[in-house]
Amino acid sequence: MQKPLSRLTMRQSDERGALFMKQYFLPLCIRSDAHSQFPVGDTPALARDNGAVLRFGASTERSTPPMRWIRRAAALLILALTLTAEASATGQPSLAPMIARVGPSVVSVAIQTEGTVDDESLLNDPFFHKFFGLPEDATQVRQALQTTGSGVIVDASQGYILTSYHVVENASSIGITLANGDAYAATIIGTDPDTDLAVLKIRADGLTSIEMGESTELRVGDYVAAIGNPFGLGQTVTLGIVSALGRAGLGAANYENFIQTDASINPGNSGGALVDLDGKLVGINSAIIGPSGANVGIGFAIPITMAKGIMTQLIAHGEIKRGQLGTIIQDNNFDLAAALAVDTAAGAVVSEVVPGSPGAKAGIIPGDVVVAVDEAAVRNAAELRNMIASYPPESVVRLSIKRPKESLTITAKLRPLEAAKEPAPPASVEGEGLLSLVTLTAVGPESDAYGKTQGAFVAAMSDRSRAAAAGLEAGDVVVSVNRKDATDPQMVVDLAAASEAPLLLGVFRDGHVRFLVVK
């Protein structure tokens, strides 16, 4: 019977270490005088790999190895001893100790919302609709819906939990289940849809906070583990690597700077922890790309460096207040860098500066290339946008800027970011008399005449109207009535009402004014 791995003897562990030395350490001490190929079977001191062909030196004469080989061999020796010691204790290298430490900090989130679902009861049958006099569209009923997600305890003493906004959006009630099975009701402290983050609070003793890491120190290829509650199964751990950094343009949030990973992230993982091999929090699991919402090896997490700033503001104020520089920016590239005579293709190029904005007051001009904010490097326009938005209003930031043959630092004081407002639809005026069945509005961007002339834009009209019979068309701009200039819709209607038939309309169409007679 094969012995369990956990019962490996010290002798077996030593044998593993000796085998490692034989396979990897000693070959590095062999001098490489020339290169030729040997089947593994012809070199008994070297590793066997199912008949693979490896390259080694032609001579096996012992000699003093170069210093670089000594350093490399020493590193491998340390690794061998480490693995041997680990094998002695657990039988194989494992993330179990780290997961055991981090697991209590990751929670499951259950959300109840009110929604409508198809009514599959017997009364939904058309026969019963008719029999009971029910409306034909009575096919949906309102009921409580339950979904699941994940969260991370970031402050055990206060009971604060960081999660994804879309997990708790429209929640009527929120329940938290700890790793040990204890359940608590949660309240929302604050949310930020623009970054897809939210902070919850529970009242409980004996909680465990997760240790914060630094996502800025991550490199592509670093190992990470995703911990969460996929499909409501309970706490689950998956392992992968950092596949990419600084992902944006996914449409998952307004401010995006995602960590991409191939660690499996599935529905229910959102709001959970992405940790490094030390168990430090480096990201909040947020989104996936895949058919039907299932994982295909492409998952995304919000960097903890970004999330910490949002979390701090939500805890302090319950909302996010963002600063604004007042510039229009675009990505830099090699062609722009050459045209602007700057020595870098990184950063964000300022294409426009809003008059009176903090950027204008600070002296920023079109063509400036912003390469750093408070000494933190800026790689592209999205990164600069995210950085500026992470500062509250009235913050003073130092911008490192490149100009032709010049590098300088500019200090700007940010103003509050104003919420984007939908342009109000232009007020419409209904024509009277000879202009009956014609709807007029102010000249707006939808018109070719916008910025070229004033008058009344024909937004809609009936084919049965007198104006239509005279040749007036939707999209025309009426600029005069009986040779009197009209600058807005109401003026056109008033002039028409005060005039006797026929009406002589000056109409702007295709860049020119023509006359139409309405009678």
Secondary structure in CASP SS format (residue, H / E / C, confidence):
PFRMAT SS
TARGET T0000
AUTHOR 0000-0000-0000
METHOD secondary structure of the structure
MODEL  1
M C 1.00
Q C 1.00
K C 1.00
P C 1.00
L H 1.00
S H 1.00
R H 1.00
L C 1.00
T C 1.00
M H 1.00
R H 1.00
Q H 1.00
S H 1.00
D H 1.00
E H 1.00
R H 1.00
G H 1.00
A H 1.00
L H 1.00
F H 1.00
M H 1.00
K H 1.00
Q H 1.00
Y H 1.00
F H 1.00
L H 1.00
P H 1.00
L H 1.00
C C 1.00
I E 1.00
R C 1.00
S C 1.00
D C 1.00
A C 1.00
H E 1.00
S E 1.00
Q E 1.00
F E 1.00
P E 1.00
V H 1.00
G H 1.00
D H 1.00
T C 1.00
P C 1.00
A C 1.00
L C 1.00
A C 1.00
R C 1.00
D C 1.00
N C 1.00
G C 1.00
A C 1.00
V E 1.00
L E 1.00
R E 1.00
F E 1.00
G E 1.00
A C 1.00
S C 1.00
T C 1.00
E C 1.00
R E 1.00
S C 1.00
T C 1.00
P C 1.00
P C 1.00
M H 1.00
R H 1.00
W H 1.00
I H 1.00
R H 1.00
R H 1.00
A H 1.00
A H 1.00
A H 1.00
L H 1.00
L H 1.00
I H 1.00
L H 1.00
A H 1.00
L H 1.00
T H 1.00
L H 1.00
T H 1.00
A H 1.00
E H 1.00
A H 1.00
S H 1.00
A H 1.00
T H 1.00
G C 1.00
Q C 1.00
P C 1.00
S C 1.00
L C 1.00
A H 1.00
P H 1.00
M H 1.00
I H 1.00
A H 1.00
R H 1.00
V H 1.00
G H 1.00
P H 1.00
S H 1.00
V E 1.00
V E 1.00
S E 1.00
V E 1.00
A E 1.00
I E 1.00
Q E 1.00
T E 1.00
E E 1.00
G E 1.00
T E 1.00
V E 1.00
D E 1.00
D C 1.00
E C 1.00
S C 1.00
L H 1.00
L H 1.00
N H 1.00
D C 1.00
P H 1.00
F H 1.00
F H 1.00
H H 1.00
K H 1.00
F H 1.00
F H 1.00
G C 1.00
L C 1.00
P C 1.00
E C 1.00
D C 1.00
A C 1.00
T C 1.00
Q E 1.00
V E 1.00
R E 1.00
Q E 1.00
A E 1.00
L E 1.00
Q E 1.00
T E 1.00
T E 1.00
G E 1.00
S E 1.00
G E 1.00
V E 1.00
I E 1.00
V E 1.00
D E 1.00
A C 1.00
S C 1.00
Q C 1.00
G C 1.00
Y E 1.00
I E 1.00
L E 1.00
T E 1.00
S C 1.00
Y H 1.00
H H 1.00
V H 1.00
V H 1.00
E C 1.00
N C 1.00
A C 1.00
S C 1.00
S E 1.00
I E 1.00
G E 1.00
I E 1.00
T E 1.00
L C 1.00
A C 1.00
N C 1.00
G C 1.00
D C 1.00
A E 1.00
Y E 1.00
A E 1.00
A E 1.00
T E 1.00
I E 1.00
I E 1.00
G E 1.00
T E 1.00
D E 1.00
P C 1.00
D C 1.00
T C 1.00
D C 1.00
L E 1.00
A E 1.00
V E 1.00
L E 1.00
K E 1.00
I C 1.00
R C 1.00
A C 1.00
D C 1.00
G C 1.00
L C 1.00
T C 1.00
S C 1.00
I C 1.00
E C 1.00
M E 1.00
G C 1.00
E C 1.00
S H 1.00
T H 1.00
E H 1.00
L C 1.00
R C 1.00
V C 1.00
G C 1.00
D C 1.00
Y E 1.00
V E 1.00
A E 1.00
A E 1.00
I E 1.00
G E 1.00
N C 1.00
P H 1.00
F H 1.00
G H 1.00
L C 1.00
G C 1.00
Q C 1.00
T E 1.00
V E 1.00
T E 1.00
L E 1.00
G E 1.00
I E 1.00
V E 1.00
S E 1.00
A E 1.00
L E 1.00
G E 1.00
R E 1.00
A C 1.00
G C 1.00
L C 1.00
G C 1.00
A C 1.00
A C 1.00
N C 1.00
Y C 1.00
E C 1.00
N C 1.00
F E 1.00
I E 1.00
Q E 1.00
T E 1.00
D C 1.00
A C 1.00
S C 1.00
I C 1.00
N C 1.00
P C 1.00
G C 1.00
N C 1.00
S C 1.00
G C 1.00
G C 1.00
A E 1.00
L E 1.00
V E 1.00
D C 1.00
L C 1.00
D C 1.00
G C 1.00
K C 1.00
L E 1.00
V E 1.00
G E 1.00
I E 1.00
N E 1.00
S E 1.00
A E 1.00
I E 1.00
I C 1.00
G C 1.00
P H 1.00
S H 1.00
G H 1.00
A C 1.00
N C 1.00
V C 1.00
G C 1.00
I C 1.00
G E 1.00
F E 1.00
A E 1.00
I E 1.00
P E 1.00
I H 1.00
T H 1.00
M H 1.00
A H 1.00
K H 1.00
G H 1.00
I H 1.00
M H 1.00
T H 1.00
Q H 1.00
L H 1.00
I H 1.00
A H 1.00
H H 1.00
G C 1.00
E C 1.00
I C 1.00
K C 1.00
R C 1.00
G E 1.00
Q E 1.00
L C 1.00
G C 1.00
T E 1.00
I E 1.00
I E 1.00
Q E 1.00
D E 1.00
N C 1.00
N C 1.00
F H 1.00
D H 1.00
L H 1.00
A H 1.00
A H 1.00
A H 1.00
L H 1.00
A C 1.00
V C 1.00
D C 1.00
T C 1.00
A C 1.00
A C 1.00
G C 1.00
A E 1.00
V E 1.00
V E 1.00
S E 1.00
E E 1.00
V E 1.00
V C 1.00
P C 1.00
G C 1.00
S C 1.00
P H 1.00
G H 1.00
A H 1.00
K H 1.00
A H 1.00
G C 1.00
I C 1.00
I C 1.00
P C 1.00
G C 1.00
D C 1.00
V E 1.00
V E 1.00
V E 1.00
A E 1.00
V E 1.00
D C 1.00
E C 1.00
A E 1.00
A E 1.00
V C 1.00
R C 1.00
N C 1.00
A H 1.00
A H 1.00
E H 1.00
L H 1.00
R H 1.00
N H 1.00
M H 1.00
I H 1.00
A H 1.00
S C 1.00
Y C 1.00
P C 1.00
P C 1.00
E C 1.00
S C 1.00
V E 1.00
V E 1.00
R E 1.00
L E 1.00
S E 1.00
I E 1.00
K E 1.00
R E 1.00
P C 1.00
K C 1.00
E E 1.00
S E 1.00
L E 1.00
T E 1.00
I E 1.00
T E 1.00
A E 1.00
K E 1.00
L C 1.00
R E 1.00
P E 1.00
L C 1.00
E C 1.00
A C 1.00
A C 1.00
K C 1.00
E C 1.00
P C 1.00
A C 1.00
P C 1.00
P C 1.00
A C 1.00
S C 1.00
V E 1.00
E E 1.00
G C 1.00
E C 1.00
G H 1.00
L H 1.00
L H 1.00
S C 1.00
L C 1.00
V E 1.00
T E 1.00
L E 1.00
T E 1.00
A C 1.00
V C 1.00
G C 1.00
P C 1.00
E C 1.00
S C 1.00
D C 1.00
A C 1.00
Y C 1.00
G C 1.00
K C 1.00
T C 1.00
Q C 1.00
G C 1.00
A E 1.00
F E 1.00
V E 1.00
A E 1.00
A E 1.00
M E 1.00
S C 1.00
D C 1.00
R C 1.00
S C 1.00
R H 1.00
A H 1.00
A H 1.00
A H 1.00
A C 1.00
G C 1.00
L C 1.00
E C 1.00
A C 1.00
G C 1.00
D C 1.00
V E 1.00
V E 1.00
V E 1.00
S E 1.00
V E 1.00
N C 1.00
R C 1.00
K E 1.00
D E 1.00
A C 1.00
T C 1.00
D C 1.00
P H 1.00
Q H 1.00
M H 1.00
V H 1.00
V H 1.00
D H 1.00
L H 1.00
A H 1.00
A H 1.00
A C 1.00
S C 1.00
E C 1.00
A C 1.00
P C 1.00
L E 1.00
L E 1.00
L E 1.00
G E 1.00
V E 1.00
F E 1.00
R E 1.00
D C 1.00
G C 1.00
H E 1.00
V E 1.00
R E 1.00
F E 1.00
L E 1.00
V E 1.00
V E 1.00
K C 1.00
END
